[in-house]
Amino acid sequence: MRVEFLGLPGSGKTTIRKALLDNLKLNNAQKYLTTEEAYYEIMKSYGDKIYRYILYMLPKDVGLKFSEWIKGRSLFQLEAQNNFLAGHGKALSAFLSSGVYESMSLKDKQNVIGSFLGMGSVWRMLERSSLSDLIIFYEEGFVQKSFMFVDHSYSYDQNKNQLGEYFENIPLPEVVVHVKTGISLSHERMLGRHDGLTNRLKGENQEVIDRFLGHSEEHIENVKRELVRYEGCEVIEIVNEGELTDVVSNLLIKMHPYL
């Protein structure tokens, strides 16, 4: 089973995913994996021969860091990326035909497309039967990557058809956790991160950032309406306010039927 997180930049997806997994792993450490852990296991078993050898030689904690470095450098992953595009390329085509793509800078286009293809290759790699009984937690999967349809002049009406085509052609997770928080708090949390604002907001003024986050809030509601159309994909909402332990406890209750 696959679990994805959806939320504004700075909403706390990373923090909540980590705290949730720390809690779940207390009782069954082998059943619940991050995408990073699942990627490590697959590369160790099926990746390029040289990388398999290195990963078997390294302690797990070092191997996890090394496997992050491998991403984008593996022929095994490149084959997975090509396989993914063959089956789900129309999702990328939907974005390429959108007005948002046309208005992006070359650098943003490169970042967005590269991130999408990277996610596609990882998703395809993790479709191995050896992981079928596990629950994999994606901090940022294809649902969150639909934010590539959001810019400073976001218009759902102008992108509705392309967004619908995108969701028709991506592999959907069984559970989406919507981490809900206000715009001001999201902005504050972004500024408090070690890497600061998300790439598309760096160097922008307060007005532009607030407008982008406002469009992002609107986009999330549109995404949830899109997801309602698909059986087998449940959306759980959690408000990220107050103590982290309370937020995670509430989320565990809501996720219990799926765990």
ZAMARGU-4260 file (C-alpha; in steps of 0.2 Angstrom, whole numbers, plus 5000, padded with zeros to 4 digits):
<rodrens>
0) 5000/5000/5000 | 5006/5018/4996 | 5002/5033/5007 | 5006/5051/5000 | 5005/5068/5009
5) 4997/5083/5002 | 4999/5101/5008 | 5005/5118/5006 | 5024/5121/5006 | 5029/5122/5024
10) 5013/5113/5030 | 5023/5101/5040 | 5022/5085/5029 | 5040/5080/5032 | 5039/5082/5051
15) 5022/5073/5052 | 5028/5059/5041 | 5044/5056/5051 | 5034/5057/5068 | 5020/5045/5061
20) 5033/5032/5055 | 5043/5033/5071 | 5027/5029/5080 | 5022/5015/5069 | 5039/5007/5068
25) 5039/5004/5087 | 5027/4990/5084 | 5032/4984/5067 | 5048/4991/5060 | 5048/4980/5045
30) 5030/4984/5038 | 5032/5003/5037 | 5044/5011/5025 | 5049/5028/5019 | 5052/5029/5000
35) 5070/5032/5004 | 5071/5015/5014 | 5061/5006/5000 | 5072/5013/4987 | 5087/5007/4996
40) 5080/4989/4998 | 5076/4988/4979 | 5093/4995/4974 | 5102/4983/4986 | 5093/4968/4978
45) 5090/4973/4960 | 5100/4988/4956 | 5116/4990/4945 | 5128/4977/4950 | 5142/4989/4956
50) 5129/4998/4967 | 5122/4981/4974 | 5139/4976/4979 | 5143/4993/4988 | 5126/4993/4997
55) 5129/4975/5004 | 5146/4981/5010 | 5140/4997/5019 | 5131/4998/5036 | 5112/5002/5033
60) 5113/5020/5039 | 5127/5024/5027 | 5119/5013/5014 | 5103/5024/5015 | 5114/5040/5012
65) 5123/5032/4998 | 5107/5026/4989 | 5101/5044/4990 | 5117/5049/4980 | 5114/5035/4968
70) 5097/5043/4962 | 5098/5048/4944 | 5115/5039/4942 | 5108/5021/4939 | 5105/5012/4923
75) 5092/5002/4933 | 5083/5018/4937 | 5084/5025/4920 | 5076/5009/4913 | 5062/5011/4926
80) 5060/5029/4921 | 5057/5024/4903 | 5045/5010/4908 | 5035/5023/4918 | 5035/5035/4904
85) 5028/5021/4892 | 5014/5018/4903 | 5010/5036/4911 | 5018/5048/4899 | 5001/5056/4896
90) 5002/5064/4913 | 5017/5073/4908 | 5010/5078/4891 | 4995/5086/4901 | 5007/5097/4910
95) 5017/5101/4894 | 5001/5107/4885 | 4996/5118/4900 | 4997/5137/4900 | 5007/5136/4916
100) 5021/5126/4907 | 5022/5140/4894 | 5024/5154/4906 | 5038/5145/4916 | 5056/5150/4915
105) 5068/5137/4908 | 5075/5133/4925 | 5058/5130/4932 | 5053/5119/4918 | 5069/5109/4920
110) 5066/5107/4939 | 5048/5102/4938 | 5050/5090/4923 | 5066/5082/4932 | 5057/5080/4948
115) 5042/5072/4940 | 5053/5060/4930 | 5063/5056/4946 | 5047/5052/4955 | 5040/5041/4940
120) 5056/5030/4940 | 5056/5028/4959 | 5037/5023/4959 | 5040/5010/4945 | 5055/5003/4954
125) 5044/5001/4970 | 5031/4991/4961 | 5041/4975/4965 | 5031/4961/4972 | 5044/4960/4986
130) 5036/4976/4993 | 5018/4971/4990 | 5014/4968/5009 | 5022/4983/5015 | 5016/5001/5017
135) 5026/5014/5009 | 5025/5032/5014 | 5029/5045/5001 | 5032/5063/5007 | 5029/5070/4990
140) 5021/5058/4977 | 5011/5062/4961 | 4997/5070/4970 | 5008/5083/4978 | 5018/5085/4961
145) 5001/5092/4954 | 5007/5108/4961 | 5017/5110/4945 | 5000/5116/4938 | 5001/5131/4950
150) 5009/5148/4947 | 5007/5166/4952 | 4992/5168/4941 | 4983/5151/4944 | 4967/5148/4936
155) 4958/5131/4938 | 4946/5135/4924 | 4960/5137/4912 | 4969/5121/4918 | 4954/5110/4923
160) 4955/5099/4907 | 4974/5096/4909 | 4973/5093/4928 | 4959/5080/4925 | 4970/5072/4911
165) 4985/5072/4923 | 4975/5063/4937 | 4968/5050/4924 | 4986/5045/4920 | 4996/5045/4936
170) 4996/5030/4947 | 4986/5035/4963 | 4990/5029/4981 | 4978/5021/4992 | 4978/5035/5005
175) 4982/5053/5003 | 4985/5063/5019 | 4980/5081/5017 | 4991/5091/5030 | 4980/5107/5032
180) 4987/5123/5039 | 4985/5141/5036 | 4995/5152/5024 | 5004/5162/5037 | 5009/5147/5047
185) 5015/5138/5031 | 5026/5154/5026 | 5033/5155/5044 | 5038/5136/5044 | 5046/5138/5027
190) 5057/5152/5033 | 5062/5141/5048 | 5068/5127/5037 | 5086/5125/5034 | 5083/5126/5015
195) 5071/5141/5017 | 5058/5144/5004 | 5053/5131/4991 | 5063/5134/4975 | 5049/5142/4965
200) 5047/5156/4979 | 5065/5160/4982 | 5069/5178/4979 | 5050/5183/4978 | 5043/5197/4988
205) 5029/5194/5002 | 5015/5199/4990 | 5020/5186/4977 | 5023/5172/4990 | 5006/5176/4998
210) 4997/5175/4981 | 5006/5159/4976 | 5001/5151/4993 | 4983/5157/4991 | 4982/5149/4973
215) 4990/5133/4981 | 4976/5132/4994 | 4963/5133/4980 | 4973/5120/4970 | 4972/5108/4985
220) 4953/5109/4986 | 4952/5106/4967 | 4964/5091/4969 | 4953/5084/4982 | 4938/5085/4971
225) 4948/5076/4957 | 4952/5062/4969 | 4934/5059/4974 | 4931/5052/4956 | 4943/5038/4959
230) 4939/5022/4969 | 4952/5015/4980 | 4960/5032/4984 | 4955/5039/5001 | 4959/5056/5007
235) 4962/5059/5026 | 4963/5077/5032 | 4973/5082/5047 | 4975/5099/5054 | 4993/5103/5059
240) 4991/5114/5074 | 4996/5112/5092 | 5007/5099/5099 | 5015/5087/5086 | 5011/5072/5097
245) 4993/5076/5097 | 4992/5079/5078 | 5000/5062/5075 | 4989/5053/5088 | 4974/5060/5079
250) 4981/5055/5062 | 4984/5037/5069 | 4966/5036/5073 | 4960/5041/5056 | 4973/5030/5047
255) 4969/5014/5058 | 4957/5006/5045 | 4972/5006/5032 | 4986/5001/5043
</rodrens>
